[in-house]
Amino acid sequence: MRVANLAGMDTWDAICARRNVRQYQQERLSAADLHRIVEAGWRAPSAKNRQPWDFVIVTDPTQLSELSTVWRGAGHIAGAAAAIVLVVPVPPDERRLVTDNYDIGQATMAMMIAATDVGIGTGHSSVGDQGKARAILGVPDDHLVAFMLGLGYPADRALLPIRKPNRRPFNEVVHVDRW
Ligand SMILES: Cc1cc2nc3c(=O)[nH]c(=O)nc-3n(C[C@H](O)[C@H](O)[C@H](O)COP(=O)(O)O)c2cc1C
């Protein structure tokens, strides 16, 4: 059974249209769209339902500009209409590091799909300078500023399903029954 998507595009189309968008229109995002995107992350599954994440929504251009300097691959955050910053407690051990990373990956993807659904582009960024990122956002030292997601209407091209994504061959990736 297909679940009708009442908001925008078909779920499958949103999955196929999502791509990293790093050039954004200046248009602001509505509070309702931002809320829905973050709610998608809030609804994401997590190991033991631990929900290790906190999400910081940033729309202030000065802060976005500052955040764009915390990692060499964060330049696009400066021109974003908003950013969602994913914060987790400093993991106490290796196991928690793995599950927290898995969890925030799921939350990230849910937010990216929800954004694509309403025509909003998203672009990941890692975080290098923890001290600077914490200072910009007021995050305490016992938390990691794990990743950032830039958001905005795409300035390059619309979000349409990508026919030939830049991916390893499907049959090389997918194994049936055995490796
Ligand atoms: C864990 C992770 C970290 C990433 N870090 C960055 C980054 O710092 N800067 C950036 O521009 N893109 C970053 N990306 C985006 C990837 O480069 C991108 O997802 C990949 O090239 C596939 O392209 P697509 O998302 O357009 O399909 C990151 C993606 C992931 C999953």
The ligand as a Gaussian input file, in Angstrom:
#p B3LYP/6-31G(d) Opt

LIG

0 1
 C       28.660000      12.327000       7.553000
 C       28.632000      13.310000       6.408000
 C       29.445000      14.426000       6.453000
 C       29.416000      15.346000       5.415000
 N       30.170000      16.476000       5.524000
 C       30.077000      17.415000       4.551000
 C       30.764000      18.655000       4.701000
 O       31.434000      18.917000       5.698000
 N       30.622000      19.575000       3.719000
 C       29.872000      19.329000       2.603000
 O       29.793000      20.220000       1.761000
 N       29.222000      18.157000       2.429000
 C       29.291000      17.193000       3.379000
 N       28.627000      16.009000       3.241000
 C       27.824000      15.757000       2.023000
 C       28.396000      14.633000       1.143000
 O       29.566000      15.072000       0.497000
 C       27.298000      14.225000       0.139000
 O       26.204000      13.698000       0.839000
 C       27.796000      13.172000      -0.865000
 O       28.795000      13.723000      -1.685000
 C       26.653000      12.660000      -1.742000
 O       26.031000      13.723000      -2.416000
 P       24.467000      13.999000      -2.296000
 O       24.142000      14.230000      -0.857000
 O       24.241000      15.225000      -3.141000
 O       23.766000      12.803000      -2.834000
 C       28.611000      15.101000       4.268000
 C       27.791000      13.971000       4.240000
 C       27.786000      13.093000       5.298000
 C       26.837000      11.897000       5.255000

